[in-house]
Every structure is written in C-alpha cells, then in structure tokens.
Amino acid sequence: MKLLLENLGARYGQREIIRGVSTATFFCAQVVAVVGPNAAGKSTLFKRMAGLIDGPGQVILQESKRGPSGISYMPQGLNASARLTVYESVLLARKQLTPGWVVHDDELKLVDEILAALGITGLSFRNLGELSGGQQQLVSIAQTLVGEPEILLMDEPTSALDMHRQVQVLNFMRRLARKRDVIVFIAIHDLNQALRFADQVLVIADGTTQGSGPSHEVSLGEPNVQSQAGGEQ
C-alpha cells in the first residue's frame, strides 16, 4: 500500500487553512511524523485526509484493500460518553464499524489485546469520566486501533502523557505499523521524538508543505518548524 498527497487544500468559511499540500510517497509499515508550529494546519490536514472536510486536491491511495474507508482519524479529545466504561467504549467503537450488534469472540479478543498492549487493562471497568487526561488519551488510541485501519491519523496522541507513557505509545505504534503493514501518521510537537520514532517526516507551516521525506533527510532546523505548541487548527 502507498499513499501520497497532491495539492491538498481546505478552508473554514472564507479562511484558507491548508493549501497545495503535496508529499513524497508514504509506504505501508511506516510511521510518519507530522510536525510544525501551532496553528500550522496539522489537524485540518488530518481531517481533510480522512474525508471529514472537503477541499481541492487528492489523497492518492495505491494498492489499498479498503480505500478511503481504511483511513481512521483520532482527534485530540476523547469521543465517547463519560458514563461508559473503558471496555464498553472500545467495544462500541468496534461495533460501529461492523454489521449487526452481536458481539463475537474475536472482537472481544481484539479489545483485550489492544487494552493490554496499551497497559490499560486495569481500567477496563472504570467509567470514562473518572479517568485522568492521560488515561483518556490512551482510551482514545484504543478506540481508534480497534477499527484495524490501514492508515491511522493520530492528532497529538502523546500530549497528555508522561515521558514513560509517551515512549511506550510511540514504540507500540511503530511495532503496530510493522506488524500490520499500517501507515501511521502522528502529529507530534517533540522533534526529538519525531526523529527517534518516525521513518518519514512531513513538515507543515503556514498551511503548506515545508518538507516531506525520510526523517534523516528532511530539515527541521527552521525557526517556524521548531516553534511548537499544543493547540492546532
């Protein structure tokens, strides 16, 4: 499977957020770090790639088994009712993607495996509203992974985690990419982490591409790239 972006754009009302975003080709089993300053357009780019908003340009998929339906977007916030337990919320995320509401053993096994891999099995029967921000972020990752995507777009998945959990999650995502031949895009503000865990880097600033390619070749030294922050458009 391969993916590349060609002149991608998006706007909110009259405001243009991203324009002319074109990239090198990304391949299955790769982790792609998406970096850039606050309000560069990283979140908007992910939403455009996932088909959640319209705009010019193309997301070109080659040799994909599922096409656009295989692209999953994980937003920064948790997407579930606070009254659900962790286990219920992850299982519900799975059932929303499969026909019928009969729960099969293989689906339960998949939920168990993902919770265990993220180290949150012990939270299974706690309500989402009782969790810390970091714990909720791990649940959000689990909800996305249970859909078994071909292409995974993760918007700041480590921002609320301590350093130990950040490394754990990034290592897990790298193993997942290799094991399942997934392309994992991670919007991340820590450039050291980006270089350590990513195969390729996509640099976004001022709503357009500043660099795209193997992480050891793309320059991250420009001031507008290094000016990182939490919020995003």
N, C-alpha and C positions, 0 to 999 in steps of 0.2 A: 504494500500500500504506500502511496505517495500523496503528498499534499503541497500545494503552493497557492499563494495569494497573488492576484493580478489586479492592480489598480482599484483596490477595495476602498470604499468610502461610506460614510454615514453622517447623518445630521439629525439634530433635535430641533424641530421647527425650522427657523431660518439659520440656526447656528450649526456650522460645519464642524464636526468633532474630529473625524479622520478623513483623509483624502489620499488617493494614489498610493495606498499601501501595497507594495509588491515585495515578494520574498524569494529567497532561494528555495529549492525543493527540500521538504522535510520528509523523512522516511520512517517507516514503522520501526518500533523498538528504540525510538529516540526520545529524549527529554529536551524540550526547547524552553529556555528561559526567556521570558518577555520582560524587558527592563526599560526604564525610562522615568522621567521626573513625574511628580504629582500632576494630575490633570493632563497627562500626555495623550490619553485616549485608549489606554490598555483595556479597561473594562468595556468600553464601547466596541473596540475591535473584537473582543471575545463574543459579545452579543451579536455582532454582525456575522461572524464566522458561524455561530450556532443557528443563524436564521431567525433570531428573536427580533431583529430590526432590519429594515430594508435599506438598500443603498446601491450605488453603482459598483461595478467590478465583479470579479468571480472568485469563489472558493473552488479550486480545481482539485478534485479527488480522482486518483487513478488507482485501479486495482482494489477498490474498496468493495467489500461484500454487502454493506448496508447503505452506502451512500450517505446523504445528509442525516438520515436517522441514526447513524452511528456516532454522531457528534454530540457530546454531553458537556454542558456548561455548569460549573459550580460557582455560584455567586459568593460574595463575601459574607452575607448573612445566612443564618440557618433558615431553611424553608420547610417548616413543619409546625403544627400546633404544640404549644408548651404543655398541653395535657397528655400528650402521647408519651409512652416510654421510649427509650432509645431503641429497643428492639422493634417495637411497633412501627416507629418512624422509618427505620431502614427497610423493614419488610414491606411497608406500604409503598415506599419508593420503588421497590422491585415490582410489586403487583400492578402499579400504574403503567408499567411497560409491557405487561404480558396479558393475554386474553383470559377473561374469567377471573373469579375470585377464590378459586380453590387453591390452597397453599400446598405445594408439592415438597417432598422431602429434599429434593436437590436445591430448592430455593432456600429452605431453612439452613441447609448445609453451607450454602454460599454466604448467607448473612453471618453465620457463626464464624466462618473463615475470615471474613473481612473485619469483623469486630476484634477477633483475636489478633490479626495482623497489625491492627492499629493500636492494640493494647488497651481496648476499652470494653472487653467482655464483662468486667466487673460493674460497668454502668448499665448493663442491659435492661434492668427493670427499674431504673430511676426515671422520673419524668424529666422531659427536656428543660422545663422551667427551673429545675433545681440545679442545673449544671453551670459551671463556670464558662466564661467566654472561650477559653481554650478547649474545654471538653466539647462544647457545642460545635466548634470548628472541626474537631475530629469526627463528630457525628455527621456533619455536612459532607465530609470527604467520603464517609461510608455510604451515605445516601447516593452519592454520585457513582461510586465504584460498583454498587450492586446492579447497576444497569449494564455492566460489562461493555462499555463503549469502545469503539475503535480509535476515536480521537477524543481526548479529555482536555477541557479548557478549565484551568483552576485559577481563580482570581484571588491572589494573596492567601493561599491556603495555610501559611505558617505565621501570619501576622500576630495572632493572639497566643502563640505557643512559646514556651520557654526554649532555651537553646537545645536542650536534650531532646525535646519533642520535635523541634524543627529538623534536626539531623535524622531522627527516627523516621519522620514522614517523608523526607526527601529521599532517603535511602530506599524506603518502601516503594515510592513512586518510580524510582529508577529500576528496581527489580521487577515491578509490575510491567513497565514498558518492555523490558527484555523478554519476560516470561510469556506475555500475551500479545506481543507484537503491536503494542499500542503506541500512538504518538501522544505524548503528554506535554501540553503547554502549561507553564507555570508562570504567572505574573508574580514577580518577586522583587523586593526592594534591596535585598542584601546582595551586592555584587560579588562578594567572595563566595557566597553560597551558590550563586548563579554559575560562576566559573567552575566550582568544585563538582556540581552535580549535573550540569547540562552538557549535552552533546552539541547543541546549536544554540545560538542567541539571536533574538530578534529585538532590535533597539528601536523604540518609538519615542519621538519627541515632537512637540508642536503638531501632533496629529498625523505625522507621516513617518515613513521608514528612514532611519538614520544608519542602519546597518543590518545585515542578515547573513548568517553563515555559521561555520564551525566556531565554537566558543574560543578556540585558541587563535582565531584569525580576526574576529570582529573587535574593533577598538571600543573600549568602554571608558576611555580616558577623558572624553569631553565633559566640561562642567555641566551642560544641560542634561547629560545622562546620569551623572553622579548625584544630582540634586533629587534625592529620593524622599518620598513621604507616604503617608498612609492612605489618604483619600484619593479618589480617582473618578474620572468621568468615563 
